[in-house]
Every structure is written in structure tokens, then in C-alpha cells.
């Protein structure tokens, strides 16, 4: 029989993960997309 967690599901989700890593990854992706957009505009002379 499966055990039930007594904690609130939102609390379980908040306790997992690495916020610093997610923050850095988000900024890295945003920066790469920005650079890619600038390079594409330059190469295709948009």
C-alpha cells in the first residue's frame, strides 16, 4: 500500500530543486537568445 504524504504538495515542490542553478540557467538562456537575435539581425540585415 502506498504511503501518503501529510505535507502540502506546494511545500514538497518548494523544498526540491536548486533555485540558484535555475536562476543562473534562466539568465544564461536569456542571454544566449538575446545574442542570437542580435547576430541573426546583423547577418540577415533585418
Rosetta blueprint (number, residue, H / E / L):
1 X L
2 X L
3 X L
4 X L
5 X L
6 X L
7 X L
8 X L
9 X H
10 X H
11 X H
12 X H
13 X H
14 X H
15 X H
16 X L
17 X L
18 X L
19 X H
20 X H
21 X H
22 X H
23 X H
24 X H
25 X H
26 X H
27 X H
28 X H
29 X H
30 X H
31 X H
32 X H
33 X H
34 X H
35 X H
36 X H
37 X H
38 X H
39 X H
40 X H
41 X H
42 X H
43 X H
44 X L
45 X L
46 X L
